[in-house]
Amino acid sequence: MRLLKEISTFKIGGPALSIAEAKTVAEMSSLLKEVYPRRMLVIGKGSNCLFSDQGFNGLVILNKIDFISSIKPIITVGAGFSFALLGSRTARAGFTGLEFAAGIPASVGGGIFMNAGANGQEAADTLISVDFLNEKGELFTFLKKDLDFSYRYSSFQGMKGAIVSATFGLTKDPLAREKQLKIIDYRQRTQPYGEPSIGCVFRNPIGDCCHSAAALIDQAGLKEVAIGGAKVSEKHANFIINPKGLATASDVEALIKIIKEKVFAHAGILLEEEIRKIAFES
């Protein structure tokens, strides 16, 4: 059995019952039809998933549908394509709208699923449509107006199946690449690049509180606090890192619990996770 830690940016996770790759829409449809109605999980880069130490009792499908059309104001790309690379290529070509994606370690499908965002932009901002296979392998096209998006949320979080491609509408801007380089420089200075992580663990509070989750964790004195192999990053307090590759999901869960308790005691705010916790069986 293959370990999920091998396909996770966090380097955490036990064995999966089975792992398969889909490189085309036809292959994805075939796999979904084959496994239905048994348990399955579709992932891109595994960059937002905390896998159980026990593993996953079902089929994990790696979305490797990574085609990309010519870079024009309207661009269609496979869900398995790197979201960061898409942002880089479009900015280099002089198009604005996806500069923020540079440095986000997700696939295009994962970026849409979580409505990933940074620097005041989100995946949904330039989205036109999404092609989606349901759990029976049937293909549907959703226009953006048919979907709901909000902070780190999309309609796809309540749907079973797989995003297979997306179309974005961009705008010409000769300064797009310059903007992107500034974003990349800022992230490299302020986030723990090179360390195994799951990205930001908590949602930023919404409402009267003007503090980010990172600021609240820092103010509670939790930077560099560790449990087992899991540690709060010194660079960015909303990142939990796995610096030696020895952390377990249990370590991370225990550290999350402490962070929530300490922040609540300090600021009266209960932080909410934005990561996906993938149980062994549910």
Buried (B, 14 or more C-beta within 10 A) or exposed (E): EEBBBEBBBBBBBBBBBBBBBBBBBEBBBBBBEEBBEEEBBBBBBBBBBBBBBBBBBBBBBBBBBBBBEEBEEEBBBBBBBBBBBBBBBBBEBBBBBBBBBBBBBBBBBBBBBBBBBBBEBBBBBBBBBBBBBBBEBEEEEBEBEEBEBEEBBBBBEEBBBBBBBBBBBBEEBEEBBEBBBEBBEEBEEEBBEEBBBBBBBBBBBEEEBEBBBBBBBBBBEBBEBBBBBBBBBEBBBBBBBBBEEEBBBBBBBBBBEBBBEBBBEBBEBEBEBBBBEBEBEE
